Amino acid sequence: MRVLLLTVFVVIADQFTKLVVKGISIPALNINWEGMNYGQSFNVIGDFFRITFVENPGMAFGIDVSSDSKLYLSLFSLVASIGILVYLVAVRNRSFTLRFALALILGGAIGNLIDRTFYGVIFEYGPLFYGKVVDFFNVDFWDFTIFGHTYDRWPIFNIADASVTVGVVILIFFNWKINKEDKELGFGEKDEKENETINLVEEKKPVLVKPVGTTKTTRVVKSSLPMPDDVPSMSAEDELLMASRLGEDSFNDDIDSDNGKDNNRKKS
């Protein structure tokens, strides 16, 4: 699936930029990049957009979690990433927009999962699954409060966060496009045909009508055949009245038939 190349690109770009900001040392490969000091910041587009190095030990928006909760959060991220991958494979023949959005979400999930799973071990500050996520994009924003925290700037984020956000936005606001592409590919037509069949069966179910003044019940079958344009449609009351009349005619026919039989007996 070519769309997985987007996932790989997001993961590589995310990890590369994080290591550039945080720094890394691999003596065996003669690599020693110091990166930025924690909390260091510099302007990219004035005060509106900065690069600021911070590490997020918990969830999004800087929400801290306990030691046990952090383990569960890391494991949940792992399970979620596997689930998204399985679903992406399952819909490999469906809408490109759907697969594109899922590939972005998967790339972002894996990017942050690497931080939470391995960074504590790689940078020697924590065990497996207890790493901190590296954030560095610092964008100005109007003041707002969420989860009890007030922010005068947007919470610092990374490429993985942006990738997940864009993927979710696509799923929400371009759902109409996903449905359209699925229909063009033939998905969803089976459900529509099944619904049409169910409606047709419902329309053809017989309706039991008791004509006024009689005890005889008449079965009236509703037809789903299209009516000519020049034939006016009947209201529900008109249909009931017609069914009643049809029942009376059927009742009268039965009486005539019984009378005919009695006359024949008398003659004989």
C-alpha positions in Angstrom: 0.0 0.0 0.0 1.6 3.2 -1.2 -0.3 5.3 1.3 1.9 3.8 4.0 4.8 5.7 2.5 3.2 8.8 3.9 3.2 7.2 7.4 6.9 6.4 7.0 7.7 9.9 5.9 5.8 11.4 8.9 7.7 9.1 11.3 11.1 9.9 9.8 10.4 13.7 9.7 9.1 13.7 13.2 12.0 11.7 14.7 14.7 13.7 12.7 13.4 17.1 13.9 13.1 15.8 17.5 16.7 14.6 17.5 17.9 17.9 15.9 16.2 19.8 18.7 17.1 17.5 21.6 20.5 16.3 20.3 21.9 12.8 20.3 25.3 11.1 20.8 26.2 7.8 19.1 30.0 7.3 19.7 30.1 4.1 17.6 29.0 6.1 14.5 31.0 9.2 15.6 27.8 11.2 15.9 27.6 13.9 18.6 24.9 16.5 18.1 24.3 18.7 21.1 21.0 20.1 20.1 19.2 22.8 22.1 19.2 23.4 25.9 16.0 22.5 27.6 13.7 25.6 27.5 15.8 27.3 24.9 13.8 29.2 22.3 14.4 31.3 19.2 12.1 33.2 16.9 11.4 31.9 13.4 8.6 34.4 12.4 8.9 37.1 14.9 7.1 36.3 18.2 4.3 34.5 16.3 6.3 31.3 15.6 9.2 30.1 17.7 11.2 26.9 18.1 11.1 26.1 21.9 12.5 22.9 23.3 10.4 21.2 25.9 9.5 17.7 26.9 6.0 16.5 27.7 6.0 13.7 30.3 2.2 13.2 30.1 -0.6 13.7 27.7 -1.5 16.5 25.2 -1.6 20.1 26.4 1.0 19.4 29.0 -1.3 17.4 31.2 0.8 15.4 33.6 0.0 11.8 34.7 1.1 9.5 37.4 3.8 6.9 36.9 1.3 4.0 36.6 -0.9 6.1 34.3 2.0 6.8 32.0 2.7 3.1 31.5 -1.0 2.6 30.6 -0.8 5.6 28.3 2.2 4.2 26.5 0.6 0.8 26.1 -2.6 2.4 24.9 -0.7 4.3 22.3 0.9 1.0 21.2 -2.5 -0.8 20.9 -4.0 2.2 19.1 -1.2 2.3 16.5 -1.7 -1.4 15.8 -5.4 -1.0 15.5 -5.1 1.9 13.1 -2.6 -0.1 11.0 -5.0 -3.1 10.9 -7.9 -0.9 9.9 -5.8 0.8 7.2 -5.0 -2.5 5.7 -8.7 -3.5 5.8 -9.8 -0.4 3.9 -6.9 -0.5 1.4 -9.3 -0.6 -1.6 -11.6 2.2 -0.3 -11.5 6.0 -0.5 -8.1 7.6 -1.0 -9.1 10.5 1.3 -9.9 8.0 4.1 -6.6 6.1 3.7 -4.7 9.4 3.5 -6.1 10.6 6.7 -5.5 7.3 8.5 -1.9 7.3 7.3 -1.4 10.7 8.8 -2.9 9.7 12.1 -0.9 6.4 12.1 2.4 8.3 11.4 1.8 10.7 14.2 0.8 8.0 16.7 3.9 6.0 15.9 6.1 9.1 16.1 5.0 9.9 19.7 5.0 6.2 20.6 8.7 6.0 19.8 9.3 8.8 22.3 7.2 7.3 25.0 8.6 3.8 24.5 12.3 4.3 23.8 13.5 7.8 24.7 13.8 7.0 28.4 16.2 4.1 27.6 18.1 5.9 24.8 18.7 9.0 26.8 19.2 7.1 30.0 16.6 8.8 32.2 13.9 6.2 32.5 12.9 2.6 31.8 11.0 1.3 28.7 7.6 2.9 28.1 8.5 5.8 30.4 10.0 8.2 27.9 9.0 11.9 27.4 7.7 13.3 24.1 9.8 16.1 22.6 7.9 19.2 21.6 9.2 22.3 19.9 6.7 24.2 17.7 5.6 27.3 19.6 2.8 29.3 18.0 1.1 32.4 19.3 -2.6 32.1 19.9 -5.4 33.9 21.8 -5.8 33.2 25.5 -7.9 30.1 26.3 -8.4 27.6 29.1 -8.6 23.9 28.8 -8.5 21.2 31.5 -7.9 23.8 34.1 -4.9 25.3 32.4 -4.9 28.8 30.9 -2.7 29.4 27.8 -1.6 32.6 26.2 0.0 30.7 23.4 -0.9 27.4 21.7 0.6 24.4 23.6 3.9 23.5 22.2 3.7 20.6 19.8 5.6 18.5 17.2 5.2 17.1 13.7 3.5 13.9 15.1 0.9 16.0 16.9 0.3 18.1 13.7 0.0 15.0 11.6 -2.7 13.4 13.9 -4.6 16.7 14.0 -4.7 17.1 10.3 -5.8 13.5 9.8 -8.7 13.9 12.3 -9.7 17.2 10.6 -9.8 15.5 7.3 -12.0 12.6 8.6 -14.4 15.1 10.2 -14.7 17.8 7.5 -14.2 15.7 4.4 -16.5 12.9 5.3 -18.7 13.8 2.4 -15.7 13.4 0.0 -14.9 10.0 1.6 -18.5 8.8 1.0 -18.5 10.1 -2.5 -15.3 8.3 -3.4 -16.5 5.1 -1.8 -19.7 5.2 -3.9 -17.6 5.7 -7.0 -15.6 2.6 -6.1 -18.7 0.6 -5.5 -18.7 0.6 -1.7 -21.9 1.3 0.1 -24.1 0.2 -2.9 -24.8 -3.1 -1.3 -26.2 -1.5 1.8 -28.4 0.8 -0.3 -29.7 -2.1 -2.3 -30.5 -4.0 0.9 -32.4 -1.0 2.2 -34.3 -0.7 -1.0 -35.3 -4.4 -0.9 -36.4 -4.1 2.7 -38.5 -1.0 1.9 -40.0 -2.8 -1.1 -41.0 -5.8 1.1 -42.5 -3.4 3.7 -44.5 -1.7 1.0 -45.9 -5.0 -0.3 -47.0 -6.3 3.1 -50.8 -6.8 3.1 -52.9 -4.5 5.2 -56.0 -5.9 7.0 -59.0 -3.6 6.5 -62.5 -4.1 8.0 -65.1 -2.4 5.8 -67.6 -0.2 7.7 -70.7 -2.0 8.7 -69.4 -5.5 8.1 -67.5 -8.1 10.0 -65.5 -9.3 7.0 -61.8 -8.4 6.9 -60.2 -7.6 3.5 -56.5 -8.0 2.7 -55.2 -5.0 0.7 -51.7 -5.2 -0.7 -49.9 -1.9 -1.2 -48.3 -1.6 -4.6 -44.9 0.0 -5.1 -45.3 0.3 -8.9 -44.8 3.9 -10.1 -48.0 5.8 -11.0 -48.4 7.9 -14.1 -47.7 11.6 -13.7 -51.3 12.5 -14.7 -52.9 10.3 -11.9 -53.4 12.4 -8.8 -52.1 10.9 -5.6 -54.6 9.8 -2.9 -54.4 10.7 0.7 -54.4 8.1 3.5 -58.1 8.7 4.1 -59.0 8.1 0.4 -57.0 4.9 0.4 -58.8 3.6 3.5 -62.2 4.6 1.9 -61.3 2.7 -1.3 -60.2 -0.3 0.7 -63.5 -0.2 2.6 -65.5 -0.1 -0.6 -63.4 -3.0 -2.0 -64.2 -4.9 1.1 -68.0 -4.2 0.8 -67.9 -5.3 -2.9 -66.2 -8.5 -1.8 -68.8 -9.0 1.0 -71.7 -8.4 -1.4 -70.2 -10.9 -3.9 -70.1 -13.5 -1.1 -73.7 -12.8 -0.3 -74.8 -13.1 -3.9 -72.9 -16.3 -4.2 -74.6 -17.7 -1.1 -78.0 -16.6 -2.4 -77.3 -18.3 -5.7 -76.5 -21.5 -4.0 -79.8 -21.4 -1.9 -81.8 -20.8 -5.1 -80.2 -23.7 -6.8 -81.0 -25.9 -3.8 -84.7 -24.8 -3.9 -85.0 -25.5 -7.6 -83.5 -29.0 -7.1 
